[in-house]
Amino acid sequence: MRRGEGARERAPRARDLGWDETLYEEEGESGSAGTGERAGGTVPRARRAGGGSGDGGDGGGRQSRRRGGAPRRRARKAGKRRILRWVAITLSLLILGTAGAGYLYYEHLNGNLRGGSRAGGDSGVKKAEPNALGDTPLNILLIGSDSRADDKNVALGGGKNERDRKPLADVQMLFHVSADRKNASITSIPRDTVVPIPKCQDGQTTYPATTTRPINETLSRGGPGCTLTTWEKLTGVYIDHWMMVDFAGVVSMADEVGGVPVCVKTGVWDKSTARQKGGSGLKLPQGTTEVKGEQALQWLRTRHAFGSDQNRAKAQHMYMNGMMKQLQAQNAWTDTGRLMGLAETATTALQVSDEIKSVKKLFDLSMQLKNVKLDRLTTATVPTAPYPGNPDAWLQLVPSAADKMWSMLRDDVALDKNGDPAGGRKPTASTKPAATAEAPGDFKVTVVNGTAGDGEAPTEGRAGTIAEKLRGKGFTQAESSRDAQPRKDSVVFYPKDAGDQGKANALSVAHAFGLPDAAVRSDAKAEGFTLVVGADWREGSTYKKPQVAAGDLPEGADDKTTCMDVYSVYRWDGKS
């Protein structure tokens, strides 16, 4: 379009829409021309803008203003209305434009995300009952993959001949956030720990259960879903989601955070030695250093210089604590620019379980963490001992220590001592059921032996013994099942569609033995009332679960440290 063309054609259309030419004039500058009409010798705005008058001087303009009077005031009001209308339309266009760009960016971020099935098998573990406020704990399994499937990961981790090898889950941490969102914990199992791995599926491939392989192999036996199912089966804790990151993802996230403080008591260089080939390449001076990028990955992968897998977990926890501190200091949950940078990086770096594969769901998830104070974030590693079948390379859990930690997580007992001294979950809403239980003899109860849930041999005849006790308490239709259902914790299931009445009946069964209300669970697949006698109730006719105080971790589990020891061979003087 040439200069000057179209101006006269646009004006009528602008007037039709109420966007008059006076929108561009300064208030009070014109008289009747404020209506947009080119009449009575009024001066075209283009000429007035240069200070000229309609007849080549400014007399015409002054005469027009002297004659203004009431028309001038009316024009001003009309002009103001039009200005307000213009502002409103302009803002609307800006909002729509921004919303359009925001939508496109939102879809871009969603497109970055990669997902996968939440579970790789059936663990039999159900989500915890909500507390009196309707809240449940949040559990997320964090997985670090050693995949070499692309050039970036090979460059960072070596092993170019391992491109086709299925990845291993070298880092596994259970991130637990309490139902009241006031405390959190990160619990690790060393990667070479042998645990029972259940049957898992990955697409059309089925992997049989095994009891003789380390937990890091779960990722190659059915993907992250299998790792989650293994943790659920092992702990009895329902895990809501998983998140997985590879070498390249760790580097990009570390760069985005901008440096995380870590500390070593002496200089460290995790290099190859005559006795131990490999090493992460980590090279840091004594004291505190903010690591990011590839150096952060080296810190997280260092094992030999820190002496063991357990100590590597301790170093990883130091990094996690430092990252949380950095994010809180950066106002990462409230600073829009910060959130956008994190979102862009995180959606590219992370793979997540399908039910949280959207930016909104990840954002909602992150908002549940913003109120957890750093002094209420506990890091812990489950105590281990050498595995008899391969004591030089593999580990096994210390049963008593592991069981205690799993119990604390299942019951939402804080792993720190900085909160409510009583610890544990608040009484659930079921303490006052919405319905009254039917007479004990009016409904059938099936008792199942689940005492093998801790990996030990079951207590023979346990289901029959408890069924007999139930009949003696008036539950005349109680009977035992020949089928076993190994569980760590004792529970009473009732059909979900039975509603409040079913819950009231199930509570009456639980109360008959002193089981807590939290042991009562609804189950969409349940056909009747089932009492599973778990490994936590191997003997006695009354359930007597030991009460665990907040922060009462087994010896050696709490691994928070301010500075890492360095194994002598890998100490560095900062010079060579």
N, C-alpha and C positions, 0 to 999 in steps of 0.2 A: 504494500500500500504506500503511495506517494504522500509526502507531507501535505497536510491540509485536506486530503481526500477522506471522506467518510465522517468528518466531524459533524456536519449538518445532518447527516442521516442518523447518526447515533443519538443526537439530542432528543428527537421526538420519542425514540424508544426509551431513553433515560427518563423522560418526563412521564411516560406511561407507567414506568416502574416506580416513580416517585424519587428518582435519583436526579434531582434538578441540577442545572448548571450552577446554581447559587451555592452548591456544596463546596465549590472551590473558591468562593469569594470570602473576603474578610467581613465580619459582621458590621452592618451599617455602611458598607461601601457604596451600595447602589440603591436606587429607589425602586421604581416599577420594574426595572430590569431584574429585580430579585425574583420575579415570578418566572423568569426564563423567556419572557416575550421580548422580541426585537422591535419595540414600538416607540412612536413618539420621539424620535431622535435620541433614544437611549444609546448609550455608548457601548459598543461591543466590548466584552470583557477582555478580549485579547489586546485591544488597544489601551484600555484603562490600566491593564497590568503594567504597561510601560509608562504610565503617568499622563498619557495624552487624553484629550477630550474628543467628543464626537465631531466637532467642527474644526479640529486641528489645534484647539487650545483647551484650557481647563474651565472656561466660562460655562459651557454647556453642562459640565458635571456639577458645578456649584448650583446652577439654576435647578437642575434635577433634584439636588438634595434639599433646596429651599422649598420645593413643591412637594417634598416627600410626605410629611404629615402622617395621617392615619394609614395610608397605603404602605408607607415605609415600616410602620410598626407591625402591620399585618404580615409584611414580607419577612420581617425579622422572625416572627413566631413560626411562620411557615418554614423559613430557613433552618431554625433550630430543630423543628420536628424532622425535617429532612436529614439534618446532620445526625440526629440520634438514630434515625432509620438507617442511614449509611453505616454508622458505627456498628449497629446491631448486625447488619448484613455482613459487614467485613469480618466481625468477630466470628459469626457463624461459619463463614467460608474458611477462616483460619482454623477453627475447631475441627471442621470436617476434613480439611486438608491434613491437619495433624493426626486426626483419628485414622485417616487413610494410611498415612505414612506409618503410624503406630501399629496399625493392623498388619501392614506388610512386614514391618520389622518383627512383630510378634510371630508371624508365620515363618519368617526367616529363622528365628531362634528355634521354633518348634521343628523346623526342617533339619536343624543341626543334630537334634537328639536321636540317639539310637536306643532301641529297647530290646526287651526279651521277657520271657515268661517269669513270673514271680517265683514259682516253685518248679523243681524238676522232678518231684515225686510226691508221695503222700506221707507226711510225717505223723498225722493224727493229732497234731497240736492245734488247739483252737485259740482264738483271740480272747484275751482276758476280759472278764466282766467289767463294765464301767463302775467307777466309784459313785458316791452319792451325788456328785455334780455332773455325772454323765461322761466323765473323761476316762480315757484309757492310756496306758503307757505307749510310747512310740519307740519302736525298735527298727533300726536300719543297719543292714549288714554292709560294711565297706570292704571292697575287694580290690586288691592291687594285682593286676595281671602282668606276667612276664612275657607276653606275646612278642614275637619277632616278625609279625606278619607283614610289616611294611618297612620301607627304607628308614623312616624316622626312628622306629624302635630298634632296628638293627644298629643304627649309628649311635644310639644312646646306650644300648645294652649288649652290643656285640652279638655273636652267634648267628652270622649270616647263613650258616648251614642249617639253622633251626627254623627257617621261615615256615615250613610245613608242619612243624611240631605243634600239637595242641598246647595251648597255654596252661600254666600252673598258677594257682592262687597263692602267690608268695606273701601277700599281706591279707590278713583277715581280722577285722575288728567289728565287734558288735557295739553300735552306738545306741545307748538306751537313754531315753528322756522320760522322766517321771510323769505320772498322770497329771500332777498339778503344775508341770513344766517349771519346777523350781530347782531341780538338780538333774545332772546327767552323768553318764559314765561311758568310758570307752574300754572294752574288754577284748584282749587279744588271746589267740591261741597260736603258739609258734607253728610255722609252716610245716615242719617235719614231724608233727605229732600224729601218731597212729590213733585213729578213732573209728568206730563203726560207721561205714558209709552205706546208706540205704540204696535200694534199687532206684535208678534215675532214668529219665528219658530225655533225649534231645532230638526233636523231630521224630523220625522213624527209627532211630537207634535206641535200644534199651541196654543199659549197663547193669549187670547183676550186683547185688549187695556184696560187700566185702568187709572184713574186720581186720585186715592185715596190711592196709595201705595208709600212707600219711594224708592228712586233711588237705594239703595243697593240690592233690590229684583230683579233688572233686570238680574242679573247673574243667578238666579234660574228660570227665565222666558224665557230662550232661550240662555243661555251662554253669553260669552263676546261679541258676535256679537250683542246681544240684548242691552247690555250696550252701545255699540257704536251707534247703531241706535237711542237709546233714546237721547244720547248726540247730535247727528246730528239734530234730530227733534226739540230738545229744543233750540239749539244755532243757527242753520242755517249754521254751520261751517262744511265743508266736512272734515272727519277724514280719513286719509290715512291708518292707521294701528292701531292695539291694541297689547299690551304686558301685560301678566298677570303673577303674581308670588304668590306663597303661603307662609306659614310660613317658611317651610324648605328652600325654595328658598331665602327668605330674609336673613336667617342666613348664608347660604353658600356664597351669594353675599357679605354680610358684612364682612365675614372672608377674602374673596379674595381681597377686597379693602384694608383691613388691618387696619381698624379703622377710624371712622368719628367723627370729633369734634362736640360736642353739649354742651349746657350750661344751667344751672339752677341758679336762683338768690339765692336760699337756697337749702339745702339738700332736696332730694325727696325720698319718699318711697310710691309707689303706691300699697297699701295693702288693704285687706278687712277691713271694719269698721262695727260698729254696724248698721249703716244706709245703707251702700252700700257694698254689697258682691262682691267678685271678685277682680279685679285689675290685672295689668300686672306683678306686682312683681318688677318693676323698682326701683332700689336703687342706688342713685348717691349722691356724696358729692357736696357741693356748688362749683360753678365755672364750668370750662370747663373740660370735660372728653372725651376721644376718645372711642366710643362704637363700638363693633363689635360682631359678632355671636349672641347668644341669647339675649344679652343686647341690641343690636341694634333693634331686634324685639320688645323687651319690650318698648323701646323708641317710636317706631312707633305706638304701640298699646295703649299707655297710654292716657287715657281720663279724668278719675276722678281727678287725681292729677293736671291736667292742667285746670280743670274747665268746659270744654265743648268740643263738637265736633269741633267747630270753632278753639279753641286753639290747639286741637290735630292736625288739619290740619297745623296750624302754626309751630308746632314742627316737623311735617313731612317735611315741606318745609325747615326748618333749616337743617334737615338731608340731603335732596336732594342737597341743596347749598353746604354743607360740602363735600358731596361725589364728586360733580363736581370739587371742588377745589382740593381734593385729587388726582383725576384721572389726572387732568392737571399737578399737581406737580410731579406725577409719570411718566409723558410723556407716558401716556397709549395709545396714538394714534400713537406713533412712535417707542416705545420700543417693539421689536419683542417678547421677552420673556414675557413681561407684557401682551401683546395682547393674547398670547397663553394661559396664565393662566386665563385671563378674559374670553376668548372664551370657554374654557373647562367648567368653572363654569356657565357662563351665559347660554350656550346652554342646560345645565342640569336643571338650575333653572327656566328658562322662558318658557312660552307657548306663541306663537305668531300667528298672523293672517296668513293665508296660503300664501299670496303673498310675504311675507318676510321670509318664512320658509326655509332659506338656509344661510350658514355662509357668503357667498359672499354678499348677499343682506343685512344682518345685519351689516357687516363690512362697506359696502358702506353707509349705513344709519348712522352709528356712525361717519364716516368721515365728514358728513355734520354738525356735532356739534362741531368739534375741534376748529373752529375759533370764537365761541361765547365767548366773554369775560365775566368774572364773574360779572362785574358791569353792564352788559346788560342782565343778567338773573333775571327776575322779578318773584316773587311768589305772588299769590293772592288767596283769598277765596271769593266766591260770598256771599255778605251779605244776611243774612236770618233773619226771624222772626218766633215766635212760630206758629205752624200750628193749626188753630182753632179746627179742629176735634180731636186733641190729643196734646194739648199745652205742656204737661209735657214731652213728648217723641219725638215728631216729629217737623220738621221745614218746612218752605216754603220760597221760594226765594222772595227777595224784587224786584218787577218787574222793577222799574225804574233803579235800580243798575244793575240787571242782563242784561237787554236789552242793556245798555250802554257797558257793558263788551263784550257781544256777538257781538255787532256792531264793536268794536275795533278789535276783533279777525277775523271777517269776512273780514274786510277791511285792515287787516294786519297793523294796527296802533300799533306802539310799546307801550308796557305797561310801559316802563321806559322813563326817560327824558334825557338820556345820549347820545342820537344819534342825528339824523337830527331833528331840532326843528319842522319842518313841519310835521314829522311823516307820517304815511300812506303809501300806495303803490305808486310806481312810475307810470307815465302815461303808459298805455299799448300800444302795437304795433298797436292796432286798431285805434289809433288817425289818422293814415294815411292809410285808407283801401286800399287793393290791387285792389278793383273794385269800380266802381261808382254805387251808388244806382239807382234802377229803379224808374220810376215815382211813387209817392205815391199811385195812383189809380190802379196801375198795379198788385198789389199782395194783398192777403187777410191777415188781422190781426185779431186774436181772442183775446178778452180781458177777463181775468178771475179775479174774486174777491178772493184775498188771504189775506184780512185784518184780518182774525181771527188767523193769524200765531203767535200772541203774547199771545194766550190763552184767549183773551177777545172776546166779541161778535163782529161779522163782521159789517162793515159799509154797511148797506143795500143799494142796487142799485149802488154800487161803480163801478162795471164793465160796467154797462150801461152808467153811467156818463162819464167815460173815453173814451168809444167807440164813444160816440157822439162828444167828443172833438177831437178825431182822425179824424172823418169824416170831421169836420170843418177845419182841417189842410190839407185836400186833400187826406187822406187815405179813399177813398170812399167805399172800401170793408170791412171796420172795422165793427165787430159785437161783441156783448157780449155773454158770455157763461153762462148757468144756473149752470154749475158745479163749485164748489169751490175748490180752491187749496191753503190752508192756507200756508203762508210763512212769515217769518219775514222781508225779504228784497224783493224789487221789481226787477223783471228781465224780459228780453226779450229773449225768446228762438227761435232758428232757426234750421232747419234740418241740421245735420252734413254734409250730402252728398250735401248740397247746396253750400258748399265751400265759396270762397271769395265773390261771388255775394250774397249769403244768409247773410253773415256777414254784408256786406255793407247795405243791405235792413234793417236788424235788427237795425243797428246803426242809420239809419234815423228815425226809430220809437223811439228809446231811446232819440235821440237829440231833437225830437219834444216836449218832456216834460222836458228836462234838466236832464235826467238820465245819470249817468256816463258810460263811455265805459265798465267798469268792470261789469256792469249789463247785458251785452250782452253775452249769453252763447249758445254754440252749443249743440245739443241733438240728439243722434242717434235715439231716439224713436219719435222725433217730426215730425209731418206730415205737419206742416206749421209754420207760425209766430205767436207766442203767447206772449202777454204782461200780466204778472201776477202782479197785483197791490197788493203789500205786506202790512204788518202791519206798515211799516215805511212811508206809504203814504196814510193816512186815509182821508185826505181832501185836497182841492185845485186842480187846474188844472195844476200846475207846481210842479215838484218834488223838494222839498227843504230839503234835508237831512242835519241835523246839523253836522258841521265839528267838529270832536273830535281831540284835540291836543294830541300828544304823551305824555304818562305818566299821562293823566287826568283820573285817576281811580276814581270811586265813593268812598265816605267816608267809611272807614272800610274795603276796599277790599285789599289794600296792607298790607300784614301781615309779611313782613320780620322783623325779630328781632334778636338781638345778644344774648339774654338770656331769658329763659322762667320763667314767674311767676309760683309759686307753690301755690295751694289752701291750706289754713292753716292746714286743717286736715291731709294733707299728707306731711307736712314739716318734715324733718329728721335732727337731730342734729349731725349726723355722729358718734354717740356712741352706741346707743341701737341697 
